[in-house]
């Protein structure tokens, strides 16, 4: 069981020296959700068009509601077959989230994951940083191009999967979406994204 310690941010602007390590397309559905546990299915397509199917069980650790808003969860991931995926997906209880994930290195061996969302979550762009421990998460000094802390209270993938387009848009500001639109357009033009 892996411990997942992460923080979620907006993106202010794209740095000039952006170095992308990996681009993947993710289709994500929730098949079970209660107060402590989420079971998620993902279909992941990498740059070489290879497709993986992943079954994930996430349980809550503690969620710190301080200024840092660190999410601390435990997760177990397993690769499954396409046939298993197609059978299990019939039991989904959420909206499907479609997104492109851009993985890039940032300082101190850390990686940022920028997610561009599609469909009913159009114009949503978030950035997550995963940390090896809580101390590094608390002491993280973000580069200037990383924007405000979004936390997990409103914009976790679990919550987004339950929202309508109108509910999603009522949880963010117009300025946030306008800034995201500009950055998404830059990313699409620069990296030939869909």
C-alpha positions, -999 to 999 in steps of 0.1 A, spaced: 0 0 0 14 33 -11 10 65 9 1 95 -13 10 129 1 1 157 -23 -9 194 -27 -30 209 -55 -25 243 -71 -36 266 -98 -12 275 -126 -3 313 -129 16 310 -162 38 286 -181 75 289 -175 97 295 -206 118 265 -198 90 239 -194 105 204 -199 78 178 -204 88 143 -193 55 125 -202 20 131 -217 -8 107 -209 -45 107 -216 -67 96 -187 -103 84 -186 -115 80 -150 -146 67 -133 -156 60 -97 -173 27 -90 -175 30 -52 -174 59 -28 -181 63 9 -168 85 37 -134 68 39 -129 49 6 -130 55 -32 -126 28 -58 -116 42 -91 -111 28 -126 -87 44 -151 -79 39 -187 -45 54 -195 -31 60 -229 5 71 -232 24 89 -260 31 56 -278 -7 48 -278 -2 19 -253 -33 15 -231 -33 4 -195 -64 -3 -173 -59 4 -136 -81 -5 -106 -74 17 -76 -86 16 -40 -79 49 -21 -85 53 16 -83 85 36 -54 91 59 -57 125 74 -66 157 55 -51 187 71 -73 218 68 -45 242 75 -30 267 51 -11 240 33 -41 217 26 -21 185 23 -40 154 12 -27 123 28 -42 91 15 -33 54 10 -38 37 -23 -35 3 -38 -33 1 -76 -36 -30 -98 -34 -34 -135 -64 -52 -149 -74 -66 -183 -94 -47 -209 -122 -73 -204 -123 -68 -166 -123 -30 -171 -152 -32 -195 -172 -54 -171 -165 -33 -140 -171 1 -157 -208 -10 -160 -211 -2 -123 -197 33 -124 -214 58 -101 -199 90 -113 -195 112 -143 -165 102 -165 -135 125 -161 -114 129 -192 -81 147 -189 -46 150 -203 -18 148 -177 15 166 -184 43 154 -161 73 177 -157 102 180 -133 104 209 -108 129 216 -81 143 192 -56 136 160 -76 99 167 -74 75 164 -103 45 184 -112 14 169 -128 -6 194 -148 -41 181 -157 -61 196 -185 -98 186 -181 -123 182 -209 -161 178 -215 -182 192 -186 -150 203 -168 -137 223 -198 -113 251 -189 -102 234 -157 -65 232 -153 -48 220 -120 -14 211 -109 -5 185 -83 28 179 -66 34 146 -48 59 145 -19 79 117 -3 68 128 32 46 154 50 76 175 61 86 182 25 50 189 16 47 214 45 80 231 36 74 232 -2 84 266 -17 66 267 -50 81 282 -81 66 316 -90 46 302 -120 26 279 -97 -4 297 -85 -27 297 -54 -33 265 -34 -66 249 -44 -66 222 -18 -90 193 -19 -121 207 -3 -139 216 -35 -118 204 -65 -108 168 -57 -114 144 -86 -139 125 -64 -159 157 -59 -156 168 -95 -169 135 -107 -202 141 -89 -207 176 -101 -227 190 -130 -211 216 -153 -231 243 -135 -220 230 -100 -183 229 -112 -185 265 -126 -201 278 -94 -171 265 -74 -145 285 -93 -141 322 -104 -144 335 -139 -109 349 -136 -95 314 -127 -112 299 -158 -101 327 -181 -65 323 -170 -68 285 -174 -81 290 -210 -51 310 -220 -27 285 -205 -45 255 -221 -44 272 -255 -6 277 -251 -2 240 -242 -24 228 -270 -5 249 -296 30 240 -283 24 203 -277 -2 194 -302 -28 184 -276 -64 175 -285 
